[in-house]
């Protein structure tokens, strides 16, 4: 049995760490490294997406309200025209080298809208950014659709830069990625054609293709986290699949324990062993160890799967991101225990 007081104390230490780590602009430090373990050659790399994810995670914890509000300020400051976001911050030296994308845009938009912050209505643009199957395209590019004509015209000014980006990286204009679709589904909630996205995500879970469904994510714990939060409450078939897969896989890092706990809690699963592991792994300063959440992409194979990432591919993560996701898991476990007091005891 897990002591509620131990969870409360762990959350308190984590929030103290995040309070010290959060930058004046409201963002949390994010690192990039070509080392998948992120144990060497890590450099600060200010980015929007991990901060949107951290803000989402902290929103489950009432005590983190000030941290979350400052993170929301950061996201608003990084918003582009029409309510679009890119991966890198405005002042990043490579910010102009890539187009806006639906992953950053959906995650940032949802965080802000959930908090009642004003965001331009970008729904029509996102809905127009789909392929012939009804799946969302990752990149906001010049496309022959009236609802994103203004965005297309804006992007036309940067065609040489965009051409270079798609030539020198694994990104392609027609990229369609499962986690990006899951985040867009979560943000848009209900829309015409949603069943096509839901059916695709369920197919991935049924076939156990978590490692081979997204160019930017190959960790099954990460993929299940995104698919689970998008499908919870709208696709009951996903629950048993996610619960079974999560029970069968053993996490290799605190980040994976946190993501697994969150996915289990989406479906009222038993997250106690994962919460126990998180409590045991917390560092003395209140943080959890840095681990990679996503990477810079990999080549898409003709079979539909993906090659292994190139050795020079960057990976992103940080202690702050791992800690924010651990706080989500602990805060949500605490909420679940309040609904079912038998799950926790005080001491």
DAHUNOR-V901374 format. One record per backbone hydrogen bond with DSSP energy under -0.5 kcal/mol. NH is the residue of the N-H (numbers start at 1). CO is the residue of the C=O. If there is no record, write none. Layout:
NH/CO, NH/CO
//
This chain:
2/343, 4/345, 6/3, 7/3, 8/4, 9/5, 10/6, 11/7, 12/8, 13/9, 14/10, 15/11, 16/12, 17/13, 18/14, 19/15, 20/16, 21/17, 22/18, 23/27, 26/23, 31/317, 32/43, 33/315, 36/34, 38/35, 43/32, 45/30, 48/87, 51/48, 52/48, 53/49, 54/50, 55/51, 56/52, 57/53, 58/54, 59/55, 60/57, 61/58, 62/60, 64/61, 65/62, 68/64, 69/65, 70/66, 71/67, 72/68, 73/69, 74/70, 75/71, 76/72, 77/73, 78/74, 79/76, 80/84, 83/80, 84/80, 89/46, 92/89, 95/92, 97/94, 98/95, 101/85, 102/138, 105/101, 106/102, 107/103, 108/104, 109/105, 110/106, 111/107, 112/108, 113/109, 114/110, 115/111, 116/113, 117/112, 122/120, 126/122, 127/123, 128/124, 129/125, 129/126, 130/128, 131/135, 134/131, 137/129, 138/175, 140/100, 141/139, 145/143, 148/145, 149/146, 152/148, 153/149, 154/150, 155/151, 156/152, 157/153, 157/154, 158/155, 159/156, 162/158, 163/159, 164/160, 165/161, 166/162, 167/163, 168/164, 169/165, 175/172, 178/213, 181/177, 182/178, 183/179, 184/180, 185/181, 186/182, 187/183, 188/184, 189/185, 190/188, 194/191, 196/193, 197/193, 198/194, 199/195, 200/196, 201/197, 202/198, 203/199, 204/200, 205/201, 206/202, 207/203, 208/204, 208/205, 209/204, 212/209, 213/210, 220/218, 223/219, 224/220, 225/221, 226/222, 227/223, 228/224, 229/225, 230/226, 231/227, 232/228, 234/231, 235/231, 238/235, 239/236, 240/236, 241/237, 242/238, 243/239, 244/240, 245/241, 246/242, 247/243, 248/244, 249/245, 251/249, 257/253, 258/254, 259/255, 260/256, 261/257, 262/258, 263/259, 264/260, 265/261, 266/262, 267/263, 267/264, 268/265, 269/264, 271/269, 275/271, 276/272, 277/273, 278/274, 279/275, 280/276, 281/277, 282/278, 282/279, 283/287, 286/283, 288/319, 292/36, 293/316, 294/316, 295/216, 296/314, 301/305, 304/301, 307/299, 313/310, 315/33, 316/294, 317/31, 322/318, 323/319, 324/320, 325/321, 326/322, 327/323, 328/324, 329/325, 330/326, 331/327, 332/328, 333/329, 334/330, 335/331, 336/332, 337/333, 338/334, 339/335, 340/336, 343/340, 344/341, 345/2
//
